[in-house]
Amino acid sequence: MKLLKDRILKDGKSFDGGILKVDSFINHQMDPILMKSIGVEFVRKFGNLPINKIITIEASGIAPAIMLGYLLELPVVFVKKAVPKTMVNMVFTIAHSFTKDKDYTICVSKDFLNPNDKVVFIDDFLANGNAAIGIYNLIKEAGAELYGMGFIIEKSFQDGGQRLRELGIHIESLAKIKELGDNKIIFED
Ligand code: 5GP
């Protein structure tokens, strides 16, 4: 997606160690116009699937997910990264955090994810795939059906994409980065 790649080159900050900061337009301050274009692109990728719901994970996946849900007129459910005290009837699984380097419990209410649901998962980044694999397990645990996963940015030098594709998951990434270094961002195509 050219608009997105141009914006990453203009406003993204890359660091040694393969980290990309996009917090002036995706991860902290958000650009709703770009986010709408991202939603339109995800409609092109997933709009023909017989899904009834969009799934994401708090917090950075919510903006692109809500744009897709708005355009397809489908509900959006965000998986929680902390177990709420007040909630019963939840499904849980353990996921590993790339940014914090620790395990955490993710959960969702069975009221909002259950065997009636056919879903697409949307998130900001695909790196090692740990968050996405946690979501894959959570969707299985809930008895729902996964039709695809969409990421704004895939860092293809990390193995998340390969791990997910080996599980047979349909992956769509709007910008694929093959190399990241100090002030260096190289896209796949
Ligand atoms: P994974 O589980 O695929 O290793 O990492 C997924 C999560 O880690 C993403 O949802 C994102 O929050 C965070 N993440 C991974 N790599 C980066 C990065 O280069 N930049 C930023 N801002 N977040 C990242």
Residues whose N, C-alpha, C, O or C-beta is under 5 A from the ligand:
A	BS01	5GP	G18 I19 L20 K21 V22 H96 F98 T99 D123 F125 L126 A127 N128 G129 N130 A131 A132 G160
